[in-house]
């Protein structure tokens, strides 16, 4: 493996793109100084996102929770749009405050279409960075993410993801299969457009996960990969088949993400202020009609896409300047102009800054606000302990009203038969 390959895949986000190195003592001193200097920026980013999700879950999502009891479909329609306002906040912070440059090439999206999004998992933060792409090419309210079940217990972030009806998985197929089936049936029943983000690799690229991927390759007589991990395609094929049968899928979007200058691997890097200077997304759209019909063929199709990613990323990191396409232009223009995107980001930053300040003011000045906040915290904690999460409650109420409708319809047909 070459030195360049090691740098672009596993090296420190601070030094991965440096061509010339200073003396060792200078490097250590420089990194420590920079970490101390920018840690305030990192804390500002993380704390702002946390407070936005925490207060948003309580004061914006909390009042609409009762709607779930009577109309899960309308509850889903409304909460998707409320959650989407928060999803613009990380985008505005990354691009407006921290100057992250976003480059999108390839096919782009057709606005509003229903799709499964598959993406390589380079860092633990790829899912959040993708919002920079979706804000321009799609609608953030459509996105759902398959992610680890343990994240739903995180106060603020986890509560909002529960209400957003994200798909939480335990990475045990015997458990996840039934849950996925129920969730996908629900999305098909309510006919709400869906863009489901899935990481077939299952985890981000690190030295440890690459070692496991190489072992998997040896066991299954597959080539070893350097820039991606071997995908586990069982969940992907199940999701695509289920959505196709439910007539709720227009395309699969294959997205390759890369970081040409520095790579923030984990949340810790953000806390230390190590934000990516550039994020590149390359999008390839596959209409549902072009996908293989058989599950076994769909698994091979997924593997072929990852083989293409390996080549694409090798070319990306070996070229100068680094990029998927030399002219850096998408084949399909975004559905929003850059002026509109800029206005959305500015409005988001202004709104969430004011909203957080207003929440603190209310908690400081008014006892009813403090009581309401405590009640909502108790609701989120208790419902998760006894029912497993807001998304499971939503699913249960949908199934209840669906069964009532079916029984009512059967009763009406029986009554009609008697009157004939």
Secondary structure, 3 states (H helix, E strand, C coil): CCHHHHHHHHCCCCCCCCCCCCCHHHHHHHHHHHHHHHHHHHHHHHHHHHHHHHHHHHHHHHHHCCHHHHCHHHHHHHHHHHHHHHHHHHHHHHHHHCCCEEEEEECCCCCCCCEEEEECCCCCCHHHHHHHHHHHHCCHHHEEEEEEHHHHHCCCHHHHHHHCCCEEECCCHHHHHHHHHHHHHHHHHHCCCCEEEECCCCCCCCHHHHHHHHHHHHHCCCCCCCCCCCCCCHHHHHHHHHHHHCCCCCEEEEEEEECCCCCCCCHHHHHCCCCCCEEEEEEEEEEHHHCCCCHHHHHHHHHHHHHHHHHHHHHHHHCCCCCCCCCCCECCCCCCCHHHHHHHHHHHHHHHHHHHHHHHHHHHHCHHHHHHHHHHHHHHHHHHHHHCCHHHHHHHHHHHHHHHHHHHHHHHHHHHHHHC
